[in-house]
Amino acid sequence: KGLNLLNGKVVRFPKKLKVPHIGWNLVEAVGDSVLLSNYDGKKWAYFAHSYYPLPKDKEIIKGITLYGVEFPSVVEEKNVFGTQFHPEKSGEFGRHVIQNFVEYVRR
């Protein structure tokens, strides 16, 4: 069920995939994003998860990743921000995501 902060559902990766999804994968920005601002294209991030969100409102999806299926890896709606990856373990890209969040909160 997740935290129920966003409308939609949380689903498990298909049984055909190795779960949990652990390791490095690409995050691709889609649309305007607070967390992914000032970054182009795809960046590597560290993942460790078995489930992913399927929001009702597709406009809140700001990053996508492919692991057997394409799934939202970054979502943003009003003051709710979520990443499916671990920014604290994702090197320079993760630092950038955290810095963008801190700058947003300070406004």
Backbone as JSON Lines, residues from 0, in Angstrom:
{"i":0,"aa":"K","n":[0.82,-1.2,0.0],"ca":[0.0,0.0,0.0],"c":[0.86,1.26,0.0]}
{"i":1,"aa":"G","n":[2.0,1.25,0.59],"ca":[2.83,2.44,0.66],"c":[2.34,3.38,1.76]}
{"i":2,"aa":"L","n":[2.76,4.62,1.69],"ca":[2.4,5.62,2.71],"c":[1.08,6.31,2.41]}
{"i":3,"aa":"N","n":[0.52,6.08,1.23],"ca":[-0.76,6.66,0.83],"c":[-0.7,8.19,0.75]}
{"i":4,"aa":"L","n":[0.45,8.72,0.36],"ca":[0.6,10.17,0.19],"c":[0.2,10.63,-1.2]}
{"i":5,"aa":"L","n":[0.2,9.71,-2.16],"ca":[-0.13,10.02,-3.55],"c":[-1.24,9.08,-4.01]}
{"i":6,"aa":"N","n":[-2.1,9.56,-4.9],"ca":[-3.14,8.71,-5.46],"c":[-2.53,7.72,-6.44]}
{"i":7,"aa":"G","n":[-2.89,6.47,-6.29],"ca":[-2.37,5.43,-7.16],"c":[-2.18,4.16,-6.37]}
{"i":8,"aa":"K","n":[-1.28,3.33,-6.85],"ca":[-1.01,2.09,-6.14],"c":[0.47,1.77,-6.19]}
{"i":9,"aa":"V","n":[0.86,0.82,-5.38],"ca":[2.23,0.33,-5.33],"c":[2.19,-1.12,-5.76]}
{"i":10,"aa":"V","n":[3.06,-1.48,-6.7],"ca":[3.05,-2.85,-7.23],"c":[4.44,-3.48,-7.11]}
{"i":11,"aa":"R","n":[4.44,-4.79,-7.05],"ca":[5.69,-5.55,-6.99],"c":[6.17,-5.8,-8.42]}
{"i":12,"aa":"F","n":[7.48,-5.86,-8.57],"ca":[8.03,-6.2,-9.88],"c":[7.52,-7.58,-10.31]}
{"i":13,"aa":"P","n":[7.39,-7.82,-11.62],"ca":[6.93,-9.13,-12.09],"c":[7.84,-10.26,-11.6]}
{"i":14,"aa":"K","n":[7.26,-11.42,-11.43],"ca":[8.0,-12.58,-10.91],"c":[9.15,-12.99,-11.81]}
{"i":15,"aa":"K","n":[9.09,-12.63,-13.11],"ca":[10.16,-13.0,-14.04],"c":[11.47,-12.26,-13.76]}
{"i":16,"aa":"L","n":[11.4,-11.19,-12.97],"ca":[12.59,-10.38,-12.66],"c":[13.19,-10.78,-11.33]}
{"i":17,"aa":"K","n":[14.51,-10.6,-11.21],"ca":[15.17,-10.83,-9.94],"c":[14.76,-9.72,-8.98]}
{"i":18,"aa":"V","n":[14.2,-10.12,-7.86],"ca":[13.71,-9.17,-6.86],"c":[14.33,-9.54,-5.52]}
{"i":19,"aa":"P","n":[14.84,-8.58,-4.78],"ca":[14.74,-7.15,-5.04],"c":[15.68,-6.7,-6.16]}
{"i":20,"aa":"H","n":[15.31,-5.58,-6.75],"ca":[16.15,-4.9,-7.73],"c":[17.22,-4.17,-6.94]}
{"i":21,"aa":"I","n":[18.44,-4.68,-7.0],"ca":[19.55,-4.1,-6.25],"c":[20.68,-3.79,-7.21]}
{"i":22,"aa":"G","n":[21.15,-2.55,-7.15],"ca":[22.29,-2.16,-7.96],"c":[22.06,-0.86,-8.7]}
{"i":23,"aa":"W","n":[22.96,-0.59,-9.63],"ca":[22.95,0.67,-10.37],"c":[22.07,0.56,-11.59]}
{"i":24,"aa":"N","n":[21.32,1.63,-11.84],"ca":[20.46,1.7,-13.01],"c":[20.31,3.17,-13.4]}
{"i":25,"aa":"L","n":[19.82,3.39,-14.61],"ca":[19.69,4.75,-15.13],"c":[18.36,5.38,-14.76]}
{"i":26,"aa":"V","n":[18.41,6.66,-14.41],"ca":[17.22,7.48,-14.17],"c":[17.17,8.5,-15.3]}
{"i":27,"aa":"E","n":[16.03,8.56,-15.97],"ca":[15.84,9.52,-17.05],"c":[14.8,10.55,-16.64]}
{"i":28,"aa":"A","n":[15.16,11.82,-16.73],"ca":[14.23,12.9,-16.38],"c":[13.13,13.0,-17.43]}
{"i":29,"aa":"V","n":[11.9,13.22,-16.96],"ca":[10.76,13.46,-17.85],"c":[9.97,14.63,-17.27]}
{"i":30,"aa":"G","n":[9.85,15.68,-18.02],"ca":[9.11,16.85,-17.55],"c":[9.93,17.71,-16.6]}
{"i":31,"aa":"D","n":[9.31,18.8,-16.14],"ca":[9.96,19.71,-15.2],"c":[10.01,19.08,-13.82]}
{"i":32,"aa":"S","n":[11.15,19.22,-13.16],"ca":[11.34,18.58,-11.87],"c":[12.16,19.45,-10.94]}
{"i":33,"aa":"V","n":[11.77,19.48,-9.68],"ca":[12.58,20.15,-8.66],"c":[13.83,19.32,-8.39]}
{"i":34,"aa":"L","n":[13.65,18.05,-8.12],"ca":[14.78,17.19,-7.74],"c":[15.79,17.0,-8.87]}
{"i":35,"aa":"L","n":[15.3,16.95,-10.1],"ca":[16.18,16.67,-11.23],"c":[16.53,17.91,-12.04]}
{"i":36,"aa":"S","n":[16.29,19.09,-11.48],"ca":[16.58,20.31,-12.23],"c":[18.08,20.44,-12.48]}
{"i":37,"aa":"N","n":[18.4,21.1,-13.58],"ca":[19.79,21.32,-13.99],"c":[20.55,20.03,-14.26]}
{"i":38,"aa":"Y","n":[19.85,19.06,-14.79],"ca":[20.52,17.83,-15.17],"c":[19.88,17.32,-16.45]}
{"i":39,"aa":"D","n":[20.71,16.87,-17.35],"ca":[20.23,16.45,-18.66],"c":[20.4,14.95,-18.84]}
{"i":40,"aa":"G","n":[19.48,14.38,-19.58],"ca":[19.62,12.99,-19.98],"c":[19.41,11.99,-18.87]}
{"i":41,"aa":"K","n":[20.23,10.95,-18.89],"ca":[20.12,9.86,-17.94],"c":[21.33,9.86,-17.01]}
{"i":42,"aa":"K","n":[21.07,9.52,-15.76],"ca":[22.14,9.43,-14.77],"c":[22.01,8.12,-14.0]}
{"i":43,"aa":"W","n":[23.15,7.6,-13.55],"ca":[23.17,6.36,-12.78],"c":[22.8,6.63,-11.33]}
{"i":44,"aa":"A","n":[21.97,5.74,-10.78],"ca":[21.57,5.83,-9.38],"c":[21.53,4.42,-8.79]}
{"i":45,"aa":"Y","n":[21.63,4.35,-7.47],"ca":[21.65,3.06,-6.78],"c":[20.26,2.71,-6.25]}
{"i":46,"aa":"F","n":[19.79,1.53,-6.62],"ca":[18.45,1.05,-6.25],"c":[18.54,-0.16,-5.33]}
{"i":47,"aa":"A","n":[17.56,-0.29,-4.46],"ca":[17.37,-1.49,-3.64],"c":[15.89,-1.53,-3.27]}
{"i":48,"aa":"H","n":[15.08,-2.2,-4.1],"ca":[13.63,-2.22,-3.86],"c":[12.96,-3.37,-4.61]}
{"i":49,"aa":"S","n":[11.76,-3.71,-4.18],"ca":[10.97,-4.76,-4.8],"c":[9.65,-4.24,-5.37]}
{"i":50,"aa":"Y","n":[9.29,-3.03,-5.0],"ca":[8.02,-2.43,-5.39],"c":[8.27,-1.07,-6.04]}
{"i":51,"aa":"Y","n":[7.28,-0.6,-6.77],"ca":[7.36,0.73,-7.37],"c":[5.97,1.34,-7.45]}
{"i":52,"aa":"P","n":[5.89,2.67,-7.53],"ca":[4.58,3.33,-7.55],"c":[3.99,3.37,-8.96]}
{"i":53,"aa":"L","n":[2.68,3.36,-9.01],"ca":[1.93,3.62,-10.25],"c":[0.93,4.72,-9.93]}
{"i":54,"aa":"P","n":[1.36,5.97,-10.02],"ca":[0.45,7.07,-9.67],"c":[-0.68,7.21,-10.68]}
{"i":55,"aa":"K","n":[-1.86,7.59,-10.18],"ca":[-2.99,7.85,-11.08],"c":[-2.69,9.01,-12.0]}
{"i":56,"aa":"D","n":[-2.11,10.07,-11.45],"ca":[-1.77,11.25,-12.23],"c":[-0.36,11.08,-12.79]}
{"i":57,"aa":"K","n":[-0.26,10.78,-14.06],"ca":[1.05,10.54,-14.7],"c":[1.9,11.81,-14.75]}
{"i":58,"aa":"E","n":[1.28,12.97,-14.59],"ca":[2.03,14.23,-14.62],"c":[3.0,14.37,-13.44]}
{"i":59,"aa":"I","n":[2.77,13.62,-12.37],"ca":[3.67,13.73,-11.22],"c":[4.94,12.9,-11.4]}
{"i":60,"aa":"I","n":[4.99,12.09,-12.44],"ca":[6.19,11.29,-12.72],"c":[7.24,12.22,-13.33]}
{"i":61,"aa":"K","n":[8.38,12.31,-12.68],"ca":[9.45,13.21,-13.12],"c":[10.71,12.47,-13.54]}
{"i":62,"aa":"G","n":[10.78,11.19,-13.21],"ca":[11.91,10.36,-13.63],"c":[11.45,8.94,-13.85]}
{"i":63,"aa":"I","n":[12.03,8.29,-14.86],"ca":[11.68,6.9,-15.15],"c":[12.94,6.05,-15.24]}
{"i":64,"aa":"T","n":[12.75,4.77,-14.99],"ca":[13.85,3.8,-15.03],"c":[13.31,2.52,-15.65]}
{"i":65,"aa":"L","n":[14.18,1.79,-16.33],"ca":[13.8,0.52,-16.93],"c":[14.5,-0.62,-16.2]}
{"i":66,"aa":"Y","n":[13.7,-1.53,-15.66],"ca":[14.2,-2.77,-15.06],"c":[13.19,-3.86,-15.41]}
{"i":67,"aa":"G","n":[13.26,-4.35,-16.63],"ca":[12.27,-5.31,-17.1],"c":[10.97,-4.64,-17.48]}
{"i":68,"aa":"V","n":[10.56,-3.67,-16.71],"ca":[9.41,-2.81,-16.98],"c":[9.86,-1.37,-16.73]}
{"i":69,"aa":"E","n":[9.24,-0.44,-17.42],"ca":[9.51,0.97,-17.14],"c":[8.71,1.37,-15.91]}
{"i":70,"aa":"F","n":[9.37,2.01,-14.94],"ca":[8.67,2.41,-13.73],"c":[9.07,3.82,-13.31]}
{"i":71,"aa":"P","n":[8.2,4.51,-12.58],"ca":[8.53,5.84,-12.08],"c":[9.62,5.74,-11.01]}
{"i":72,"aa":"S","n":[10.71,6.46,-11.2],"ca":[11.77,6.45,-10.2],"c":[11.87,7.78,-9.46]}
{"i":73,"aa":"V","n":[11.17,8.8,-9.95],"ca":[11.07,10.09,-9.25],"c":[9.64,10.59,-9.43]}
{"i":74,"aa":"V","n":[9.01,10.96,-8.32],"ca":[7.68,11.56,-8.37],"c":[7.68,12.84,-7.53]}
{"i":75,"aa":"E","n":[6.88,13.8,-7.96],"ca":[6.75,15.07,-7.24],"c":[5.31,15.55,-7.38]}
{"i":76,"aa":"E","n":[4.7,15.86,-6.24],"ca":[3.37,16.46,-6.25],"c":[3.28,17.43,-5.08]}
{"i":77,"aa":"K","n":[3.14,18.7,-5.4],"ca":[3.11,19.76,-4.4],"c":[4.34,19.65,-3.52]}
{"i":78,"aa":"N","n":[4.17,19.4,-2.21],"ca":[5.33,19.31,-1.32],"c":[5.72,17.86,-1.0]}
{"i":79,"aa":"V","n":[5.29,16.92,-1.82],"ca":[5.67,15.51,-1.65],"c":[6.65,15.14,-2.75]}
{"i":80,"aa":"F","n":[7.81,14.65,-2.35],"ca":[8.86,14.25,-3.28],"c":[9.25,12.81,-2.97]}
{"i":81,"aa":"G","n":[9.47,12.03,-4.0],"ca":[9.89,10.65,-3.77],"c":[10.85,10.17,-4.83]}
{"i":82,"aa":"T","n":[11.85,9.42,-4.38],"ca":[12.76,8.75,-5.3],"c":[12.72,7.27,-4.99]}
{"i":83,"aa":"Q","n":[12.75,6.47,-6.02],"ca":[12.75,5.02,-5.83],"c":[14.18,4.53,-5.59]}
{"i":84,"aa":"F","n":[15.15,5.36,-5.9],"ca":[16.56,5.04,-5.68],"c":[17.03,5.69,-4.38]}
{"i":85,"aa":"H","n":[18.23,5.35,-3.98],"ca":[18.83,5.91,-2.77],"c":[19.78,7.04,-3.15]}
{"i":86,"aa":"P","n":[19.34,8.3,-3.03],"ca":[20.24,9.39,-3.42],"c":[21.52,9.42,-2.58]}
{"i":87,"aa":"E","n":[21.42,9.03,-1.32],"ca":[22.59,9.07,-0.44],"c":[23.66,8.07,-0.84]}
{"i":88,"aa":"K","n":[23.31,7.11,-1.7],"ca":[24.27,6.11,-2.18],"c":[24.56,6.26,-3.67]}
{"i":89,"aa":"S","n":[24.08,7.35,-4.26],"ca":[24.14,7.5,-5.71],"c":[25.18,8.51,-6.18]}
{"i":90,"aa":"G","n":[26.24,8.67,-5.42],"ca":[27.37,9.49,-5.85],"c":[27.02,10.94,-6.13]}
{"i":91,"aa":"E","n":[27.68,11.49,-7.13],"ca":[27.51,12.9,-7.49],"c":[26.07,13.21,-7.89]}
{"i":92,"aa":"F","n":[25.45,12.31,-8.64],"ca":[24.05,12.52,-9.02],"c":[23.15,12.59,-7.79]}
{"i":93,"aa":"G","n":[23.34,11.69,-6.85],"ca":[22.55,11.69,-5.62],"c":[22.75,12.96,-4.82]}
{"i":94,"aa":"R","n":[23.99,13.43,-4.76],"ca":[24.27,14.68,-4.06],"c":[23.52,15.83,-4.72]}
{"i":95,"aa":"H","n":[23.47,15.82,-6.03],"ca":[22.76,16.85,-6.78],"c":[21.26,16.82,-6.45]}
{"i":96,"aa":"V","n":[20.67,15.63,-6.38],"ca":[19.25,15.49,-6.05],"c":[18.98,16.02,-4.64]}
{"i":97,"aa":"I","n":[19.82,15.65,-3.69],"ca":[19.65,16.12,-2.31],"c":[19.82,17.64,-2.24]}
{"i":98,"aa":"Q","n":[20.81,18.17,-2.94],"ca":[21.03,19.62,-2.94],"c":[19.83,20.36,-3.52]}
{"i":99,"aa":"N","n":[19.25,19.84,-4.59],"ca":[18.06,20.46,-5.17],"c":[16.91,20.47,-4.16]}
{"i":100,"aa":"F","n":[16.76,19.4,-3.4],"ca":[15.7,19.33,-2.39],"c":[15.96,20.36,-1.29]}
{"i":101,"aa":"V","n":[17.19,20.44,-0.81],"ca":[17.53,21.39,0.25],"c":[17.27,22.82,-0.22]}
{"i":102,"aa":"E","n":[17.67,23.14,-1.44],"ca":[17.44,24.48,-1.97],"c":[15.94,24.78,-2.07]}
{"i":103,"aa":"Y","n":[15.15,23.8,-2.46],"ca":[13.7,23.98,-2.55],"c":[13.1,24.26,-1.16]}
{"i":104,"aa":"V","n":[13.53,23.51,-0.16],"ca":[13.0,23.66,1.19],"c":[13.38,25.03,1.77]}
{"i":105,"aa":"R","n":[14.53,25.53,1.43],"ca":[15.0,26.82,1.97],"c":[14.26,28.01,1.38]}
{"i":106,"aa":"R","n":[13.55,27.84,0.29],"ca":[12.83,28.97,-0.34],"c":[11.71,29.47,0.53]}
